[in-house]
Amino acid sequence: MKDLQSGDTWENEAELSFYPASMIKLPVMAAIFSRFEDEAIDPEDTIALQQDDIVGGSGVLQYMSPGTEITISDLVMLMIIQSDNTATNILIDLAGMELINELIEEIGMHQSKIHHKLMSDVIGRKAENVTTAKDISIFLEQLYEGRIVSNEASAHMIEIMKKQQIRDSLPGKLQYRYPEETIDWQLAHKTGWVPGYRHDAGIFYVQNRSFIAAVFSKGSDDFTSMTALSAIGLEIFEHLNHR
């Protein structure tokens, strides 16, 4: 955790390696924005959904008809706010795994790497995807500072993350106690979940305060981890709101 105004930080096992689940979608998004920036691809170009693209898990594209056309910018939106795995895999192919890993290194996420697409067959994998809470916090701080791809791209990515639809972890309690229409707060975040792992990380904007939290869990039942994450989110919010 880091207070972006005071610089105060708090860490607990921040460099412990985790299977990132959908947290890996953050550097995938950054790699796509890098390709937008160098005009290698156009965000308004469309891609036709192929039967071979469709995978299970999170997201709505798995229920759509092959041949459906969708813009690249909409694929990015679905990847982040609905954690759509089909959209993610299309975007990984579009960006290229090499570029994604190069960007991960450039950002300074030295304990993170993407080795495989999501919901892919474990047979033939070289290794599992990996990250740490520290690396994700590095990503978020650079995003906040406008240093991922460009200032404009960073701001755009933050706005996408503010539209997150999966809100059962860090904002799980505070979204009902403190509706956003009554108090000036937002959370730009991304969740990650597979059985045995639940993560959430983002930038809290509360009144005039900004605060990064990257919270990862493994080995507990899902109810316990979800309850802990939502309690942490509420504590962060109340700390910032009453400071």
C-alpha positions, 0 to 999 in steps of 0.5 A, spaced: 500 500 500 502 507 498 499 513 500 501 517 493 501 524 497 505 523 503 509 517 500 508 513 506 508 505 504 506 499 508 508 492 505 507 485 508 510 479 503 510 484 497 515 480 493 511 473 494 510 470 488 503 469 486 499 466 480 496 472 477 490 470 474 486 476 471 491 481 474 496 479 468 491 483 464 494 490 466 500 489 462 496 486 456 492 492 456 498 496 457 502 493 451 495 494 446 496 501 448 503 501 446 501 499 439 495 504 439 501 509 440 506 507 435 500 506 430 501 499 429 494 498 430 488 502 430 483 502 436 477 502 432 479 496 427 474 490 428 476 483 429 471 478 427 470 473 433 472 466 431 470 459 434 477 457 436 478 464 440 472 462 445 474 460 452 470 459 458 471 463 465 469 470 466 466 474 460 461 475 455 464 473 449 464 466 450 456 466 449 456 470 442 456 468 435 462 466 431 463 472 426 461 477 431 465 483 429 468 487 435 473 493 435 479 492 439 478 498 444 471 494 446 476 488 447 480 492 451 474 494 455 471 487 456 478 485 458 478 489 464 471 491 466 468 484 465 475 480 466 473 477 459 478 471 458 476 470 450 478 478 449 484 477 453 487 471 449 485 475 442 489 481 445 495 477 447 495 474 440 495 481 437 500 485 442 505 478 442 507 475 448 514 478 447 512 485 447 508 484 453 514 481 457 518 487 454 514 492 457 513 488 463 521 489 464 521 496 462 516 498 467 520 494 472 516 488 474 522 484 474 518 478 478 512 478 473 512 474 466 506 472 462 508 465 459 501 462 457 494 465 455 488 464 459 484 458 460 489 454 455 491 447 456 496 446 461 500 441 457 505 444 453 506 450 458 513 452 459 511 455 466 505 459 469 504 466 469 507 469 475 507 476 479 507 479 486 503 485 489 509 489 489 510 489 481 503 490 481 503 496 485 509 499 481 505 498 475 499 502 478 504 508 481 507 509 474 500 509 471 498 514 476 504 518 474 502 518 467 509 513 465 506 507 462 506 508 454 504 516 455 501 520 459 494 520 455 494 513 454 495 512 462 489 517 463 485 513 458 487 506 462 485 509 469 478 511 466 477 504 463 479 501 470 474 506 474 469 502 470 470 495 473 464 491 474 467 486 478 466 489 485 466 484 490 473 485 493 476 491 495 470 495 494 465 490 496 463 493 503 464 501 501 460 501 495 454 500 499 456 504 505 458 510 501 455 510 495 459 514 490 453 519 488 454 521 496 461 521 497 467 523 492 470 517 491 472 512 485 477 506 485 480 504 478 482 497 479 482 490 477 481 483 480 484 476 479 480 470 481 481 462 480 480 457 485 484 458 491 487 465 489 483 472 490 486 478 488 484 486 487 489 492 486 487 499 484 488 506 485 483 509 490 481 516 489 477 519 495 476 526 496 483 529 494 487 523 496 490 518 492 492 511 495 495 504 491 493 498 494 495 491 491 492 485 495 493 478 494 491 472 497 492 464 496 490 458 500 484 460 503 476 459 501 473 464 497 468 467 502 474 468 507 479 471 502 473 476 499 471 478 506 478 480 508 479 484 501 472 488 502 474 489 509 481 492 507 478 496 502 473 499 507 479 501 512 483 504 506 477 508 504 475 510 511 482 512 513 482 517 507 475 520 508 477 522 515 484 524 514 
